[in-house]
Amino acid sequence: MVSYAKDHIVYWPSFFKEELNNDKRHRTLEAINSCLQNVRDLELITIYVNFISSYAKEFVQDLDFFQQLKKPVFPFVELQLQQLTAYIEMYRSSNEFGPLLENLITQLRFNPSEIYPIFQAAFEAAYEKFAAHIPNHPARQFFYSCQVFDPKFVHNGDIFRKNIRQYNFIKEFDNPSDELLRE
């Protein structure tokens, strides 16, 4: 959905303008139309939608992982949680959000150093929600213990080396199979 919105953001101003013309008393449409007709606001919205499109993928993939039915994912829950923790922590203080976003920000005549704190704040908010619920969850130790049921489980090295999603620029790794995740 976000990807679709990102790809069609150029049509938003005309769409909402037409909607407002059809219902001139609708205050919400009036506010949306006002933002979209302001070039600077539309450029900021474009940056934010591109950010969400890029960085929400990891959260969606994790959600998909946890919602799998009839697949033996239980031994992998702890590793998935560790990878999600590393992902969120990495971007909480990151000053690098990739060349595509940086190019878009500079192309739209914004300063990345003014936009990146907003991105960091989004990851900080995600981390606060995550930290409030996951690390002390009663089942966390159980998930940790269940890793031994994965015959390929080896607990050494750092988490970044094990996170296959860090290699998602390789097409085959963008949406890895269950077997590839086990390796």
C-alpha positions as CSV (number, residue, x, y, z in Angstrom):
1,M,0.0,0.0,0.0
2,V,2.7,2.5,0.9
3,S,4.7,1.6,-2.2
4,Y,1.6,2.2,-4.3
5,A,1.1,5.6,-2.5
6,K,4.7,6.5,-3.1
7,D,4.6,5.6,-6.8
8,H,1.4,7.7,-7.3
9,I,2.1,10.7,-5.1
10,V,2.3,12.9,-8.1
11,Y,-1.5,12.4,-8.6
12,W,-2.5,13.3,-5.0
13,P,-2.9,17.0,-5.5
14,S,-5.2,16.7,-8.5
15,F,-7.2,13.9,-6.9
16,F,-7.8,15.7,-3.6
17,K,-8.5,19.0,-5.5
18,E,-11.2,17.2,-7.5
19,E,-12.6,15.6,-4.3
20,L,-12.8,19.0,-2.6
21,N,-14.5,20.4,-5.7
22,N,-17.1,17.7,-5.3
23,D,-17.6,18.4,-1.6
24,K,-16.6,22.0,-0.7
25,R,-17.9,21.8,2.9
26,H,-15.6,18.9,3.9
27,R,-13.0,20.4,6.2
28,T,-10.7,17.4,6.2
29,L,-10.5,17.5,2.4
30,E,-9.9,21.2,2.6
31,A,-6.9,20.7,5.0
32,I,-5.4,17.9,2.9
33,N,-5.9,19.9,-0.3
34,S,-4.2,23.0,1.3
35,C,-1.1,20.9,2.2
36,L,-0.9,19.3,-1.2
37,Q,-1.2,22.5,-3.1
38,N,1.7,23.9,-1.0
39,V,4.8,22.8,-3.0
40,R,7.1,22.7,0.1
41,D,4.5,20.6,2.1
42,L,4.1,18.2,-0.8
43,E,7.9,17.8,-1.0
44,L,8.1,17.0,2.7
45,I,5.2,14.5,2.4
46,T,7.1,12.9,-0.6
47,I,10.2,12.5,1.6
48,Y,8.2,11.0,4.5
49,V,6.3,8.5,2.2
50,N,9.6,7.4,0.6
51,F,11.1,6.9,4.1
52,I,8.2,4.8,5.2
53,S,8.2,2.8,2.0
54,S,11.9,2.0,2.4
55,Y,12.0,1.2,6.1
56,A,8.6,-0.3,6.8
57,K,9.6,-3.4,4.8
58,E,11.6,-4.9,7.7
59,F,8.6,-4.5,10.0
60,V,6.3,-6.0,7.5
61,Q,8.6,-9.0,6.9
62,D,8.9,-9.5,10.6
63,L,5.1,-9.4,11.0
64,D,4.8,-11.9,8.1
65,F,7.3,-14.1,9.9
66,F,5.4,-14.1,13.2
67,Q,2.0,-14.8,11.4
68,Q,3.1,-17.9,9.6
69,L,0.9,-20.9,10.1
70,K,1.8,-24.5,9.8
71,K,5.5,-23.8,9.5
72,P,8.1,-24.7,12.1
73,V,9.2,-21.2,13.0
74,F,9.2,-21.5,16.8
75,P,12.9,-22.2,17.1
76,F,13.6,-19.0,15.1
77,V,11.6,-16.5,17.1
78,E,14.4,-15.4,19.4
79,L,16.8,-14.9,16.4
80,Q,14.1,-12.9,14.6
81,L,13.6,-10.7,17.7
82,Q,17.3,-10.2,18.0
83,Q,17.5,-9.1,14.4
84,L,14.6,-6.8,14.8
85,T,16.2,-5.3,17.9
86,A,19.5,-4.7,16.0
87,Y,17.6,-3.2,13.1
88,I,15.7,-0.7,15.3
89,E,18.8,0.1,17.4
90,M,20.9,0.7,14.4
91,Y,18.7,3.4,12.9
92,R,17.9,5.1,16.2
93,S,21.1,7.0,16.0
94,S,22.0,6.6,12.3
95,N,23.1,9.5,10.2
96,E,22.8,7.4,7.1
97,F,19.5,6.4,5.5
98,G,20.7,5.4,2.1
99,P,21.6,7.2,-1.1
100,L,18.1,7.1,-2.5
101,L,16.6,9.0,0.4
102,E,19.6,11.4,0.6
103,N,19.4,12.1,-3.1
104,L,15.6,12.8,-2.9
105,I,16.1,15.1,0.1
106,T,18.8,17.1,-1.6
107,Q,17.0,17.1,-4.9
108,L,14.0,18.6,-3.2
109,R,16.3,21.3,-1.7
110,F,16.2,20.1,1.9
111,N,19.1,19.5,4.2
112,P,19.5,15.8,5.2
113,S,20.8,16.9,8.6
114,E,17.5,18.6,9.2
115,I,15.4,15.6,8.1
116,Y,17.4,12.7,9.6
117,P,16.5,13.6,13.2
118,I,12.8,13.1,12.2
119,F,13.7,9.6,10.9
120,Q,15.7,8.9,14.0
121,A,12.8,10.0,16.1
122,A,10.6,7.5,14.3
123,F,13.0,4.7,15.1
124,E,13.3,5.9,18.7
125,A,9.5,5.7,19.0
126,A,9.5,2.2,17.6
127,Y,12.3,1.2,20.0
128,E,10.4,2.6,23.0
129,K,7.3,0.5,22.1
130,F,9.5,-2.5,21.4
131,A,11.5,-2.1,24.6
132,A,8.4,-1.7,26.7
133,H,6.9,-5.0,25.6
134,I,9.4,-7.5,24.2
135,P,12.5,-7.8,26.3
136,N,10.7,-8.6,29.5
137,H,7.9,-10.6,28.0
138,P,7.3,-13.8,30.0
139,A,7.9,-16.0,26.9
140,R,11.2,-14.4,25.9
141,Q,13.3,-16.9,27.8
142,F,11.3,-19.7,26.4
143,F,11.9,-18.5,22.9
144,Y,15.6,-18.2,23.7
145,S,15.7,-21.8,25.0
146,C,13.8,-23.2,22.0
147,Q,16.6,-22.2,19.6
148,V,18.3,-25.5,20.5
149,F,15.6,-27.3,18.4
150,D,17.0,-25.8,15.3
151,P,19.8,-28.2,14.2
152,K,21.6,-25.4,12.4
153,F,21.6,-23.1,15.5
154,V,25.1,-21.9,16.3
155,H,25.3,-19.1,18.9
156,N,28.4,-17.2,18.2
157,G,29.4,-14.1,16.3
158,D,27.4,-10.9,16.1
159,I,23.8,-10.6,15.1
160,F,24.6,-8.4,12.0
161,R,26.4,-11.3,10.3
162,K,23.4,-13.6,10.8
163,N,20.8,-11.1,9.5
164,I,20.1,-12.2,5.9
165,R,17.8,-9.2,5.4
166,Q,20.9,-6.9,5.4
167,Y,21.6,-8.4,2.0
168,N,18.2,-7.6,0.5
169,F,19.8,-5.7,-2.4
170,I,20.4,-9.2,-3.8
171,K,17.0,-10.1,-5.4
172,E,17.0,-13.7,-4.0
173,F,17.5,-12.4,-0.5
174,D,14.8,-9.7,-0.6
175,N,12.1,-12.3,0.3
176,P,14.1,-15.3,1.5
177,S,12.6,-18.8,1.6
178,D,12.3,-20.7,4.9
179,E,15.3,-22.9,4.0
180,L,17.5,-19.9,3.3
181,L,16.5,-18.3,6.6
182,R,17.6,-21.5,8.4
183,E,21.0,-21.3,6.9
